[in-house]
Amino acid sequence: MGFLSVLSMAHKLVKERAAIGDTVIDATCGNGIDTQFLCELVGPRGTVYAFDIQAEALERTRLRLLGGREAESDEVMADRMAKLQLVHASHAEMDKQVAADAHGKVAAVMFNLGYLPGADQSVITTTEGTIAALAAAIALLRKGGILTVVLYPGHPGGAEEADAVTRFASELPQQLAQAVLYRMAQKAEAPYLLAIEKR
Ligand SMILES: C[S@@+](CC[C@H](N)C(=O)[O-])C[C@H]1O[C@@H](n2cnc3c(N)ncnc32)[C@H](O)[C@@H]1O
């Protein structure tokens, strides 16, 4: 039968902790797969913030949410996108970009690190920016809220970033948050999942 993929495990952990009407964040929207999952999870009464530093990623996400129909009317789009805030900025700025009244109330923040497939692979998440964003994300979460991070130790620079993120999580005070890893024990280079639940 096999184990769940890291992406499916991230979705499972988020689904167990976020619900209709919640505010949630996709910190690296890329192709929009996680953004779409979050939009369906929280429904039209919820709010989804989707961050990316590449305009192309935001556009791919917008098109995915429209079901790939580029010529969709503005009214239909407004209807379907009402709960979605596409933010062309680094996730390191999320505390400034998320509405003040949502601070401490966010149910889930999802990170999927690395580069946008099929785009410029030199544009990748960085250790410094990711650690700053993780700290901001934990502050934004409500108690019982979850942060998931998919890490890629297999690409250049990815192992250093993955090590720094794992160390950051291991040093979090246990009264603030609980952190777990979901990882293939026999494949050091395989992507793995870090999940942090705020207490
Ligand atoms: C692996 S992709 C994300 C895949 C995405 N979750 C999906 O479902 O398709 C990583 C994304 O992170 C973005 N990124 C890199 N640095 C970033 C930053 N500082 N803030 C936000 N996004 C960033 C990249 O542009 C890229 O689109």
The ligand as an SDF file (V2000), in Angstrom:
LIG
                    3D

 27 29  0  0  0  0  0  0  0  0999 V2000
    8.1980   24.2810   -4.8160 C   0  0  0  0  0  0  0  0  0  0  0  0
    7.4370   25.7660   -5.3310 S   0  0  0  0  0  0  0  0  0  0  0  0
    5.8990   25.7290   -4.4800 C   0  0  0  0  0  0  0  0  0  0  0  0
    4.9270   24.7350   -5.0520 C   0  0  0  0  0  0  0  0  0  0  0  0
    3.4900   25.0440   -4.6750 C   0  0  0  0  0  0  0  0  0  0  0  0
    3.2270   24.8640   -3.2690 N   0  0  0  0  0  0  0  0  0  0  0  0
    2.4700   24.2800   -5.4990 C   0  0  0  0  0  0  0  0  0  0  0  0
    1.5140   23.7630   -4.9520 O   0  0  0  0  0  0  0  0  0  0  0  0
    2.6240   24.2360   -6.7140 O   0  0  0  0  0  0  0  0  0  0  0  0
    8.3210   27.0200   -4.4030 C   0  0  0  0  0  0  0  0  0  0  0  0
    7.8310   28.4340   -4.6930 C   0  0  0  0  0  0  0  0  0  0  0  0
    8.3900   29.3020   -3.7020 O   0  0  0  0  0  0  0  0  0  0  0  0
    8.5340   30.5620   -4.2910 C   0  0  0  0  0  0  0  0  0  0  0  0
    9.3950   31.4130   -3.4560 N   0  0  0  0  0  0  0  0  0  0  0  0
   10.7560   31.4700   -3.4240 C   0  0  0  0  0  0  0  0  0  0  0  0
   11.1540   32.3680   -2.4890 N   0  0  0  0  0  0  0  0  0  0  0  0
   10.0160   32.8810   -1.9360 C   0  0  0  0  0  0  0  0  0  0  0  0
    9.7550   33.8630   -0.9290 C   0  0  0  0  0  0  0  0  0  0  0  0
   10.7670   34.4870   -0.2860 N   0  0  0  0  0  0  0  0  0  0  0  0
    8.4850   34.1620   -0.6280 N   0  0  0  0  0  0  0  0  0  0  0  0
    7.4460   33.5220   -1.2570 C   0  0  0  0  0  0  0  0  0  0  0  0
    7.6380   32.5960   -2.2250 N   0  0  0  0  0  0  0  0  0  0  0  0
    8.8960   32.2730   -2.5600 C   0  0  0  0  0  0  0  0  0  0  0  0
    9.0780   30.2560   -5.6650 C   0  0  0  0  0  0  0  0  0  0  0  0
    8.9180   31.3470   -6.5420 O   0  0  0  0  0  0  0  0  0  0  0  0
    8.2500   29.0130   -6.0420 C   0  0  0  0  0  0  0  0  0  0  0  0
    7.1240   29.3800   -6.7850 O   0  0  0  0  0  0  0  0  0  0  0  0
  1  2  1  0
  2  3  1  0
  2 10  1  0
  3  4  1  0
  4  5  1  0
  5  6  1  0
  5  7  1  0
  7  8  2  0
  7  9  1  0
 10 11  1  0
 11 12  1  0
 11 26  1  0
 12 13  1  0
 13 14  1  0
 13 24  1  0
 14 15  1  0
 14 23  1  0
 15 16  2  0
 16 17  1  0
 17 18  1  0
 17 23  2  0
 18 19  1  0
 18 20  2  0
 20 21  1  0
 21 22  2  0
 22 23  1  0
 24 25  1  0
 24 26  1  0
 26 27  1  0
M  CHG  2   2   1   9  -1
M  END
$$$$
